[in-house]
Amino acid sequence: MSINDIKVIRLISGEELMGEITEDGEDTYRIKNVCQIASSYADPTSATARIGIAPFLPYTKVKEGLTLNKSYVGFVIEPVNELLSEYNKVFGSGIVLPPEGTQSIKSTTANAATSSSNSAFVKL
């Protein structure tokens, strides 16, 4: 897995997914280690959103990969570093990327290995 392959994909249904996305032919994408993205506003008077990642279809083997027709896709875009870090805690090496505009990198491999939860939240 390359960190450059991890993208956010928005479906025309409004669902937002994140995973290792590659083109799988002319009309399809292949997504591995897919999770869904959900946002909530803890305080509706503030503009601060909480972004959560959770397993997508946790009762299936979708983690092994999902083929998605491009006609169902609104757009594919790169996630911010904070969201990539949360994704890496669950699916990757545990490397935490610095927030946008900073240069340091911190590893949390020990925390990722002991975490039993497949969901994470990021405050943006």
C-alpha positions in Angstrom: 0.0 0.0 0.0 1.2 3.4 -0.9 0.0 6.4 1.0 -0.5 8.0 -2.4 -3.2 5.4 -3.3 -5.4 6.3 -0.3 -8.1 8.6 -1.5 -11.6 9.8 -0.6 -14.3 8.8 -3.0 -17.7 10.4 -3.0 -20.5 8.3 -4.6 -23.4 9.9 -6.4 -25.6 8.6 -3.6 -23.8 10.9 -1.2 -21.7 8.3 0.7 -18.1 9.1 1.2 -15.6 6.2 1.3 -11.9 6.1 1.9 -9.4 3.4 0.9 -6.6 2.3 -1.4 -8.2 3.3 -4.7 -6.8 2.2 -8.1 -8.2 2.2 -11.6 -9.3 -1.3 -12.4 -10.1 -1.0 -16.1 -11.6 1.7 -18.2 -15.0 1.8 -16.3 -14.2 0.7 -12.7 -12.2 1.5 -9.6 -10.8 -1.1 -7.2 -11.0 -0.1 -3.5 -9.1 -2.1 -0.8 -9.3 -1.5 3.0 -12.4 0.6 2.4 -14.0 2.5 5.2 -16.9 5.0 5.3 -16.5 8.6 6.4 -19.2 10.2 8.5 -19.3 13.8 9.8 -21.2 15.3 12.7 -21.4 18.7 14.3 -21.1 18.2 18.1 -22.1 21.9 18.6 -24.3 23.2 15.8 -23.4 26.8 16.7 -19.8 26.2 15.8 -18.4 25.4 12.4 -16.2 22.6 13.8 -17.0 19.2 12.4 -16.1 15.8 13.8 -15.1 13.4 11.1 -15.3 9.7 11.8 -14.1 6.6 9.9 -15.8 3.3 10.4 -15.8 -0.1 8.6 -17.8 -0.2 5.4 -20.1 -3.2 5.3 -18.4 -4.8 8.4 -20.4 -8.0 7.9 -18.8 -8.7 4.6 -15.3 -9.4 3.2 -15.2 -5.9 1.5 -11.9 -5.2 3.2 -10.3 -7.5 0.7 -11.5 -5.3 -2.1 -14.5 -3.8 -3.8 -15.0 -3.1 -7.5 -17.0 0.0 -8.2 -18.3 1.3 -11.5 -17.1 4.8 -12.3 -20.6 5.9 -13.2 -21.5 5.7 -9.5 -18.6 8.1 -8.5 -19.0 11.8 -8.1 -15.3 12.5 -7.5 -12.1 11.1 -6.1 -9.9 13.4 -4.0 -6.9 13.3 -1.7 -7.7 13.4 2.1 -6.1 15.8 4.5 -3.2 14.5 6.6 -5.3 14.3 9.8 -7.7 11.9 8.1 -4.8 9.9 6.6 -3.3 9.5 10.0 -6.5 8.1 11.4 -6.8 5.8 8.4 -3.2 4.6 9.0 -3.9 3.9 12.7 -6.7 1.4 11.6 -5.4 0.0 8.3 -1.8 1.0 7.8 1.5 1.2 9.5 0.4 3.5 12.3 2.4 6.4 11.0 0.8 9.7 12.0 1.2 12.4 9.4 1.7 16.0 10.6 -1.1 18.5 10.1 -1.0 20.5 6.9 1.8 23.0 6.9 4.1 21.2 9.4 7.1 19.0 8.8 7.4 16.4 11.7 6.2 12.8 11.5 5.4 10.7 14.6 4.9 6.9 14.7 2.1 5.4 16.8 2.6 1.8 15.8 2.3 0.6 19.4 -1.1 2.4 19.8 -2.3 1.0 16.5 -1.4 -2.5 17.4 -3.2 -2.4 20.7 -6.3 -0.6 19.4 -9.3 -3.0 19.0 -11.6 -0.4 17.5 -12.0 0.1 13.7 -13.3 3.6 14.0 -11.6 6.9 14.6 -12.6 10.5 14.9 -10.7 13.6 13.7 -11.6 17.2 14.6 -11.2 19.4 11.6 
